[in-house]
């Protein structure tokens, strides 16, 4: 936490003042080994702990420093709640072994599974007469990231049996599962909240509601094309540079309903464009340095650059940043074969395609 404090205190100075006060009251000097010394130490500890706690409580009342339940309380003041965990969703195709003369109903809550991970239908699904297949939406019973990225066809176990139900299979990859919103993301939305009070459609209001749609949304580009006045384009980007699924785009659309946005605005929500790049570097260490330790730090810096490059829309591909990180990690010299500098448009994210890092050896100073 930042070094800012409401109350400055010096432990040694507090102990000195307590000792002087004790000696003045008791009319005797406290000598080394005196039990009174232990008593003074204990009182010093209590005073310093109390001052430290007062600093903590004071900082928990400031948006910049607040965290956890204290940040939740600050959010409540402006009617902003922390986004809770979300369950992953996908579309399931149900196949029956016969054709029915009348409609067949699959009740909401019907369960299917992949191994020990269970999913249930979020709507009543109706199989029309004369058909053997029907598609419906399901959500994971376990909240968070665990339900994400299950490939097509892997959810294929029938848990709740239905007469003549032959098979089930997910026809879309699972997505949308998310952990509880973190402090930094929540803090940013609280900071944006006052801009959402306007009904004139300011950039900050659209940004607030976009980020509120799902806790995995990390960045967004919001603009009105000069050629189409009244059209507001929203380009969201997820954590780790991931592109939003159709489900998340729909959640943003739902959040920006008529009672939120100006009625004259037409909303268009699109996925970011992707600019791929290759990353290929060689590096040397300084003679006398421990190459094993340096290698570990350099590889961490290499991965940090990859994450940095794709965490924000419109961030130029900048090899100078890569050089900076590798040198600060302890390398003596670095040669970058690729990438070269490249300007990135605001609706585009730069993502690595191939990556290679090679340690060449040691060099003298």
Residue pairs with C-beta under 8 A, 6 or more apart in sequence:
1 59
1 65
2 59
2 64
2 65
4 59
4 65
5 55
6 54
6 55
6 58
6 59
7 51
7 54
7 55
7 58
9 47
9 48
9 51
9 52
11 44
11 48
14 44
14 47
14 48
15 40
15 41
15 44
18 40
18 43
18 44
18 47
19 30
19 40
22 30
22 36
22 39
22 40
23 29
23 30
26 36
30 36
30 37
30 40
59 65
59 66
60 66
60 67
60 70
60 71
61 70
61 74
63 71
63 74
63 187
63 190
63 191
64 187
66 74
66 183
66 187
67 183
68 183
71 82
71 183
71 186
71 187
71 190
72 81
72 82
74 190
75 81
75 82
75 186
75 189
75 190
78 190
78 193
78 194
79 193
80 186
80 189
80 190
80 193
80 212
82 180
82 181
82 186
83 178
83 180
83 181
83 186
83 212
83 214
83 215
84 143
84 180
84 181
85 143
85 144
85 178
85 179
85 180
86 143
86 144
86 176
86 177
86 178
86 214
86 215
87 139
87 140
87 141
87 142
87 143
87 147
87 176
87 177
88 139
88 140
88 145
88 146
88 147
88 148
88 150
88 174
88 175
88 176
88 177
89 122
89 137
89 138
89 139
89 140
89 174
89 175
89 176
89 177
89 247
90 119
90 137
90 138
90 150
90 155
90 170
90 171
90 172
90 173
90 174
90 175
91 135
91 136
91 137
91 138
91 170
91 171
91 172
92 112
92 119
92 121
92 135
92 136
92 137
92 138
92 155
92 168
92 169
92 170
92 171
93 133
93 134
93 135
93 168
93 169
93 170
93 171
94 106
94 125
94 127
94 133
94 134
94 135
94 136
94 165
94 167
94 168
95 132
95 133
95 165
95 166
95 167
95 168
95 169
96 104
96 127
96 132
96 133
96 164
96 165
96 166
97 132
97 164
97 165
97 166
98 132
98 164
99 129
99 130
99 131
99 132
100 127
100 129
100 130
100 164
101 129
102 129
103 126
103 127
103 128
103 129
104 126
104 127
105 124
105 125
105 126
105 127
106 121
106 124
106 125
106 126
106 127
106 134
106 136
106 162
107 121
107 124
108 120
108 121
108 122
108 123
108 124
109 120
109 121
110 120
110 121
110 125
110 160
110 162
111 118
111 119
111 120
111 141
111 159
111 160
112 118
112 119
112 120
112 138
112 155
112 156
112 157
112 158
112 159
112 160
112 168
113 119
113 155
113 157
113 159
114 150
114 154
114 155
114 156
114 157
115 157
117 140
117 141
117 142
117 146
117 147
117 150
118 140
118 141
118 142
118 159
119 138
119 139
119 140
119 141
119 147
119 155
120 138
120 139
120 141
121 136
121 137
121 138
122 137
122 138
122 139
123 136
123 137
125 134
125 135
125 136
126 134
127 133
127 134
128 134
135 171
138 155
138 170
139 147
140 146
140 147
140 174
140 177
143 177
144 177
144 178
144 179
145 177
145 178
145 179
146 177
147 174
147 177
148 174
148 175
148 176
148 177
149 173
149 174
149 175
150 170
150 173
150 174
151 173
152 169
152 170
152 171
152 172
152 173
153 169
153 170
154 170
155 168
155 169
155 170
155 174
156 167
156 168
156 169
156 170
157 168
158 165
158 167
158 168
173 245
175 245
175 247
175 248
176 214
176 245
176 247
176 248
176 251
178 214
178 215
178 216
179 215
180 215
181 215
182 215
185 211
185 215
185 218
188 211
189 208
189 211
189 212
192 204
192 207
192 208
192 211
193 208
195 202
195 203
195 204
195 205
195 207
195 208
196 204
196 205
196 208
196 209
197 205
198 205
199 262
200 262
201 232
201 261
201 262
201 265
203 222
206 220
206 222
206 232
206 234
206 256
206 261
207 220
207 222
209 252
209 255
209 256
209 260
209 261
210 217
210 220
210 222
210 234
210 236
210 252
210 255
210 256
211 217
211 220
212 255
213 236
213 248
213 251
213 252
213 254
213 255
214 244
214 248
214 251
214 252
216 238
216 239
216 242
216 248
217 236
217 237
217 238
217 244
217 248
217 252
218 237
218 238
218 239
218 311
218 312
219 236
219 237
219 311
219 312
219 313
220 234
220 235
220 236
220 237
220 313
221 233
221 234
221 235
221 272
221 313
221 314
221 346
221 347
222 232
222 233
222 234
222 235
223 232
223 233
223 346
224 230
224 231
224 232
224 233
225 231
225 233
230 264
230 265
230 266
231 265
231 266
231 268
232 261
232 265
232 266
232 267
232 268
233 268
233 269
233 270
233 347
234 252
234 256
234 267
234 268
234 269
234 270
235 269
235 270
235 271
235 272
235 313
235 346
235 347
236 244
236 248
236 249
236 252
236 269
236 272
237 243
237 244
237 272
237 312
237 313
237 349
238 244
238 248
239 311
240 307
240 310
240 311
241 307
241 309
241 310
241 311
241 349
241 351
243 271
243 272
243 274
243 349
244 252
244 271
249 269
249 270
249 271
252 269
253 267
253 269
256 267
261 267
270 347
272 313
272 347
272 348
272 349
273 345
273 347
273 348
273 349
274 348
274 349
274 350
274 351
275 317
275 342
275 344
275 348
275 349
275 350
275 351
276 350
276 351
276 352
276 353
277 317
277 338
277 339
277 342
277 350
277 351
277 352
277 353
278 338
278 339
278 352
278 353
278 354
278 355
279 302
279 305
279 306
279 322
279 338
279 339
279 352
279 354
279 355
279 356
279 357
280 336
280 337
280 338
280 354
280 355
280 356
281 302
281 322
281 326
281 334
281 335
281 336
281 337
281 356
281 357
281 358
282 334
282 335
282 337
282 357
282 358
282 359
282 360
283 298
283 326
283 331
283 332
283 333
283 334
283 335
283 357
283 358
283 359
283 360
284 331
284 332
284 333
284 334
284 359
284 360
284 361
284 362
284 363
285 291
285 294
285 295
285 330
285 331
285 332
285 359
285 361
285 362
285 363
286 332
286 362
286 363
286 364
286 365
287 362
287 363
287 364
287 365
289 330
289 332
289 362
291 359
291 362
293 330
294 329
294 330
294 331
295 359
297 329
297 330
298 326
298 329
298 330
298 331
298 357
298 359
299 357
300 329
301 325
301 326
301 328
301 329
302 322
302 325
302 326
302 355
302 357
304 325
305 321
305 322
305 325
305 326
306 352
306 355
308 315
308 321
309 315
309 317
309 318
309 321
309 350
309 351
309 352
310 349
310 350
310 351
310 352
312 349
313 346
313 347
313 348
313 349
314 344
314 345
314 346
314 347
314 348
315 344
315 349
315 350
316 341
316 342
316 343
316 344
316 350
317 339
317 340
317 341
317 342
317 344
317 350
318 341
319 336
319 339
319 340
319 341
320 341
322 334
322 336
322 339
323 334
323 336
326 334
327 334
332 363
333 363
342 350
344 350
